Amino acid sequence: MTKEKGFTTKLVHAEHQQKPADGAVHIPTDHSVLFTYDNAQDLIDVFQGRSSSHAYARQSSPSIAGLQNTITKLERGHDSLVFSSGMAAITTLMLSLLKADDHVIVSKFVFGNTNSFVSTLQNFGIAVSLVDITDREQITQSIQHNTRLLFCETIANPMTQVVDLTAVGQLCKNNNMLFVVDNTMTPCYLLNATRYPIDILVCSLTKYFGGHANALGGAIIDMGRYDWKQFHNILPAYQKSSPQDWGLTQIKKKGLRDMGACLSADSVHLLSVGSETMALRLDRACNNALEIAKYLNQHDKIKKVYYPGLTAHPQHELTAQQFNSFGAILSFEPVDSIDCVELINAFKLILCSTHLGDNRTLAIPVAQTIYHEMGAENRARLGMSENMIRLSIGIEDFEDLRFDLEQSLNK
């Protein structure tokens, strides 16, 4: 009789089961940039795609392959690639698969840096429609004959809008568009992507995957659903292998090889070791977030709280259906008489930082920092308050977090 192992069991044994040398439980950190071959034909086979061995660490290495194997297995996907950061994964995917005169649909609620990259795409002659990803009719009206993909996040940062993965995924399938989903906010412990018609996942490994704010990293996971023979931009040079591999092959060659956003061996090790406690960290952080959201929601000095775990959230029921928890990110607006900067400065435990997904609880004034470049007019269009604070909830004891919020609000 066989029994499928639990999430954490699979994760903590993921490297050991790949059989590292000498019985090691971790894959060795391989710092070699080059890989030599006694037979030149073997190196030729690597270059021409007939071998999965390594030629140069910018594209692959034993360390990188081990992490990619772990990620692919956790996500139950077809294959994965890792990058130097989450933004490197997003930009590499777009620039490798799109060309001038293509059109893409992007959620208007995407993270500030991703939104900024949209203007770069437009400078390259790629048309972009920014849409309300919660409005299926608006998405439908934005589809054009040259629309290649739709990009969104599972839960938006910082206002926590949630996409209907089934409905939007089916819409993409009906129109032969790649459905690309950033699941940084809901990593594989919170989202079983196999339940939804997602073609490609992207994520920042820096956040909940690694979790300790000590290494940058990103990933692209091809879920193996999309028929790459139907994608207009696959170059002939990358159509020689199985069609299921065409997409990631082009991203690897045109992205990692040509653009060079490769993940370092030391970062691979830190991310791999950090990931072993993902479930434990997320359970604690998500529970804390729900309790903090409830506390803030009933506080007389708080005007509004954005968190899918609150029943008043527009996508509360959808979030409960799609994810194993409501996440560990929330935003709130204090009453007008309280300045967000002064409130953050009064925290004694909660840290002021631009990061998220850390073990520590972090606060940031949204409009003045991560959405500053967008401008007040565009922030207003999104319904974003100039006084908004985003909290990335950590694993501290809840009572200590509540006390810090209370003492700050009292000042």
ChimeraX attribute file (.defattr): number of C-alpha atoms within 10 A of each C-alpha:
attribute: neighborCount
match mode: 1-to-1
recipient: residues
	/A:1	2
	/A:2	4
	/A:3	5
	/A:4	7
	/A:5	9
	/A:6	8
	/A:7	14
	/A:8	16
	/A:9	11
	/A:10	16
	/A:11	22
	/A:12	19
	/A:13	14
	/A:14	23
	/A:15	21
	/A:16	15
	/A:17	15
	/A:18	14
	/A:19	13
	/A:20	15
	/A:21	11
	/A:22	6
	/A:23	10
	/A:24	12
	/A:25	16
	/A:26	21
	/A:27	24
	/A:28	15
	/A:29	17
	/A:30	16
	/A:31	13
	/A:32	12
	/A:33	14
	/A:34	12
	/A:35	12
	/A:36	11
	/A:37	11
	/A:38	7
	/A:39	8
	/A:40	9
	/A:41	10
	/A:42	16
	/A:43	18
	/A:44	14
	/A:45	14
	/A:46	14
	/A:47	14
	/A:48	13
	/A:49	14
	/A:50	13
	/A:51	12
	/A:52	11
	/A:53	17
	/A:54	20
	/A:55	20
	/A:56	14
	/A:57	23
	/A:58	21
	/A:59	23
	/A:60	23
	/A:61	23
	/A:62	19
	/A:63	24
	/A:64	25
	/A:65	20
	/A:66	20
	/A:67	22
	/A:68	21
	/A:69	18
	/A:70	20
	/A:71	25
	/A:72	19
	/A:73	16
	/A:74	17
	/A:75	21
	/A:76	17
	/A:77	20
	/A:78	17
	/A:79	19
	/A:80	24
	/A:81	27
	/A:82	31
	/A:83	30
	/A:84	23
	/A:85	20
	/A:86	24
	/A:87	20
	/A:88	25
	/A:89	25
	/A:90	23
	/A:91	17
	/A:92	22
	/A:93	23
	/A:94	20
	/A:95	17
	/A:96	21
	/A:97	21
	/A:98	20
	/A:99	17
	/A:100	12
	/A:101	12
	/A:102	21
	/A:103	24
	/A:104	24
	/A:105	23
	/A:106	23
	/A:107	21
	/A:108	19
	/A:109	24
	/A:110	23
	/A:111	17
	/A:112	18
	/A:113	13
	/A:114	17
	/A:115	18
	/A:116	14
	/A:117	15
	/A:118	19
	/A:119	14
	/A:120	13
	/A:121	21
	/A:122	15
	/A:123	11
	/A:124	13
	/A:125	15
	/A:126	20
	/A:127	19
	/A:128	18
	/A:129	18
	/A:130	18
	/A:131	20
	/A:132	18
	/A:133	26
	/A:134	18
	/A:135	12
	/A:136	16
	/A:137	11
	/A:138	13
	/A:139	21
	/A:140	14
	/A:141	9
	/A:142	16
	/A:143	20
	/A:144	14
	/A:145	8
	/A:146	13
	/A:147	22
	/A:148	23
	/A:149	23
	/A:150	24
	/A:151	22
	/A:152	26
	/A:153	27
	/A:154	24
	/A:155	25
	/A:156	22
	/A:157	20
	/A:158	25
	/A:159	23
	/A:160	23
	/A:161	23
	/A:162	23
	/A:163	25
	/A:164	18
	/A:165	21
	/A:166	14
	/A:167	14
	/A:168	23
	/A:169	21
	/A:170	16
	/A:171	19
	/A:172	24
	/A:173	17
	/A:174	9
	/A:175	15
	/A:176	16
	/A:177	23
	/A:178	23
	/A:179	24
	/A:180	24
	/A:181	23
	/A:182	23
	/A:183	20
	/A:184	25
	/A:185	24
	/A:186	23
	/A:187	27
	/A:188	21
	/A:189	20
	/A:190	18
	/A:191	18
	/A:192	16
	/A:193	22
	/A:194	13
	/A:195	10
	/A:196	16
	/A:197	20
	/A:198	24
	/A:199	24
	/A:200	25
	/A:201	24
	/A:202	27
	/A:203	29
	/A:204	28
	/A:205	27
	/A:206	28
	/A:207	26
	/A:208	29
	/A:209	30
	/A:210	27
	/A:211	26
	/A:212	18
	/A:213	18
	/A:214	13
	/A:215	21
	/A:216	20
	/A:217	26
	/A:218	25
	/A:219	29
	/A:220	29
	/A:221	24
	/A:222	25
	/A:223	21
	/A:224	17
	/A:225	16
	/A:226	21
	/A:227	15
	/A:228	19
	/A:229	13
	/A:230	11
	/A:231	16
	/A:232	13
	/A:233	16
	/A:234	19
	/A:235	11
	/A:236	8
	/A:237	12
	/A:238	19
	/A:239	17
	/A:240	12
	/A:241	13
	/A:242	9
	/A:243	15
	/A:244	19
	/A:245	18
	/A:246	22
	/A:247	25
	/A:248	24
	/A:249	20
	/A:250	21
	/A:251	23
	/A:252	24
	/A:253	15
	/A:254	17
	/A:255	25
	/A:256	27
	/A:257	17
	/A:258	14
	/A:259	15
	/A:260	18
	/A:261	22
	/A:262	23
	/A:263	27
	/A:264	22
	/A:265	20
	/A:266	14
	/A:267	20
	/A:268	28
	/A:269	22
	/A:270	19
	/A:271	25
	/A:272	24
	/A:273	19
	/A:274	20
	/A:275	21
	/A:276	21
	/A:277	16
	/A:278	21
	/A:279	19
	/A:280	12
	/A:281	19
	/A:282	27
	/A:283	17
	/A:284	18
	/A:285	26
	/A:286	22
	/A:287	18
	/A:288	24
	/A:289	25
	/A:290	21
	/A:291	16
	/A:292	22
	/A:293	24
	/A:294	15
	/A:295	15
	/A:296	20
	/A:297	18
	/A:298	12
	/A:299	14
	/A:300	10
	/A:301	16
	/A:302	17
	/A:303	14
	/A:304	18
	/A:305	25
	/A:306	22
	/A:307	30
	/A:308	28
	/A:309	23
	/A:310	18
	/A:311	10
	/A:312	12
	/A:313	17
	/A:314	16
	/A:315	21
	/A:316	17
	/A:317	14
	/A:318	15
	/A:319	22
	/A:320	13
	/A:321	11
	/A:322	21
	/A:323	18
	/A:324	16
	/A:325	20
	/A:326	24
	/A:327	28
	/A:328	31
	/A:329	29
	/A:330	25
	/A:331	22
	/A:332	23
	/A:333	22
	/A:334	22
	/A:335	14
	/A:336	11
	/A:337	7
	/A:338	15
	/A:339	15
	/A:340	22
	/A:341	15
	/A:342	12
	/A:343	18
	/A:344	20
	/A:345	13
	/A:346	17
	/A:347	20
	/A:348	13
	/A:349	15
	/A:350	22
	/A:351	16
	/A:352	16
	/A:353	13
	/A:354	15
	/A:355	16
	/A:356	24
	/A:357	28
	/A:358	24
	/A:359	20
	/A:360	20
	/A:361	25
	/A:362	22
	/A:363	23
	/A:364	23
	/A:365	24
	/A:366	23
	/A:367	20
	/A:368	17
	/A:369	12
	/A:370	15
	/A:371	21
	/A:372	14
	/A:373	15
	/A:374	15
	/A:375	11
	/A:376	16
	/A:377	10
	/A:378	12
	/A:379	16
	/A:380	11
	/A:381	9
	/A:382	13
	/A:383	10
	/A:384	18
	/A:385	16
	/A:386	18
	/A:387	18
	/A:388	24
	/A:389	23
	/A:390	23
	/A:391	28
	/A:392	27
	/A:393	30
	/A:394	27
	/A:395	21
	/A:396	16
	/A:397	11
	/A:398	18
	/A:399	12
	/A:400	12
	/A:401	20
	/A:402	16
	/A:403	14
	/A:404	17
	/A:405	21
	/A:406	15
	/A:407	13
	/A:408	16
	/A:409	19
	/A:410	10
	/A:411	10
